[in-house]
Amino acid sequence: MPLVIYSLLRLALFGAAFGLLYVVGLRGLLLAVVAVVVAFALSYLTLRGPRDAATRWMAGRAERRAAERAAAPKVDADAVHEDARLDDELRDRG
């Protein structure tokens, strides 16, 4: 799954940035915020291939789901139940 690989790579970049910034001397909330920004920038610059693969995977999944929804019968379960009840009532009367 390309999405999992991409997410793990981004987490690894965050961990590396966090560790490096901790060694440099940043602490507290500033450390976390700067690590997030650095990891975001690095992932944008270096992870184009995995990001594109994850995007293609998600687009393909969305297309398959849309095709399945279009192919599925559009029958409302409530309408089927109401029709059956109405049919039973008409049969009982007539």
C-alpha positions as CSV (number, residue, x, y, z in Angstrom):
1,M,0.0,0.0,0.0
2,P,1.7,3.2,-1.2
3,L,-0.2,5.3,1.3
4,V,1.3,3.4,4.2
5,I,4.8,3.7,2.8
6,Y,4.4,7.4,2.2
7,S,3.0,8.0,5.7
8,L,5.9,6.0,7.3
9,L,8.4,7.9,5.3
10,R,6.9,11.2,6.5
11,L,7.0,10.0,10.1
12,A,10.6,9.0,9.6
13,L,11.4,12.5,8.3
14,F,9.6,14.0,11.3
15,G,11.5,11.8,13.7
16,A,14.8,12.7,12.1
17,A,14.1,16.4,12.2
18,F,12.9,16.1,15.8
19,G,16.0,14.3,16.8
20,L,18.4,16.7,15.0
21,L,16.7,19.8,16.4
22,Y,16.8,18.3,19.9
23,V,20.5,17.7,19.6
24,V,20.9,21.3,18.3
25,G,19.2,22.5,21.5
26,L,15.6,23.3,20.7
27,R,13.2,22.2,23.5
28,G,9.5,22.4,24.3
29,L,6.7,23.4,21.9
30,L,9.1,25.2,19.6
31,L,10.9,21.9,19.0
32,A,7.7,20.2,17.9
33,V,6.5,23.1,15.7
34,V,9.8,23.5,13.9
35,A,10.2,19.8,13.4
36,V,6.7,19.6,11.8
37,V,7.5,22.5,9.5
38,V,10.9,21.0,8.5
39,A,9.5,17.5,8.0
40,F,6.7,19.0,5.8
41,A,9.2,20.9,3.7
42,L,11.5,17.9,3.3
43,S,8.6,15.6,2.5
44,Y,7.4,18.0,-0.2
45,L,10.8,18.2,-1.7
46,T,12.1,14.7,-1.4
47,L,9.0,12.3,-1.5
48,R,7.5,13.1,-4.8
49,G,7.6,9.5,-6.1
50,P,5.9,8.0,-3.0
51,R,3.4,10.9,-2.9
52,D,2.4,10.4,-6.5
53,A,2.1,6.6,-6.0
54,A,-0.2,7.2,-3.0
55,T,-2.3,9.7,-5.0
56,R,-2.7,7.2,-7.9
57,W,-3.6,4.4,-5.4
58,M,-6.3,6.6,-3.8
59,A,-7.7,7.8,-7.1
60,G,-7.9,4.2,-8.4
61,R,-9.7,3.2,-5.2
62,A,-12.2,6.1,-5.5
63,E,-12.9,5.1,-9.2
64,R,-13.5,1.5,-8.2
65,R,-15.9,2.5,-5.5
66,A,-17.7,4.8,-7.8
67,A,-18.0,2.1,-10.4
68,E,-19.3,-0.4,-7.8
69,R,-21.9,2.2,-6.6
70,A,-23.0,2.8,-10.2
71,A,-23.3,-0.9,-10.9
72,A,-25.2,-1.7,-7.7
73,P,-29.0,-1.8,-8.0
74,K,-30.6,1.4,-6.8
75,V,-33.3,-0.1,-4.6
76,D,-34.3,1.5,-1.4
77,A,-34.9,-1.1,1.3
78,D,-37.8,0.9,2.8
79,A,-39.5,1.2,-0.6
80,V,-39.2,-2.6,-1.1
81,H,-40.8,-3.2,2.3
82,E,-43.6,-0.8,1.7
83,D,-44.3,-2.3,-1.7
84,A,-44.5,-5.8,-0.2
85,R,-46.9,-4.6,2.5
86,L,-49.1,-2.8,-0.1
87,D,-49.1,-5.9,-2.2
88,D,-50.2,-8.0,0.8
89,E,-53.0,-5.6,1.6
90,L,-54.3,-5.5,-1.9
91,R,-54.2,-9.3,-2.1
92,D,-56.1,-9.6,1.2
93,R,-58.8,-7.2,-0.1
94,G,-59.3,-8.6,-3.5
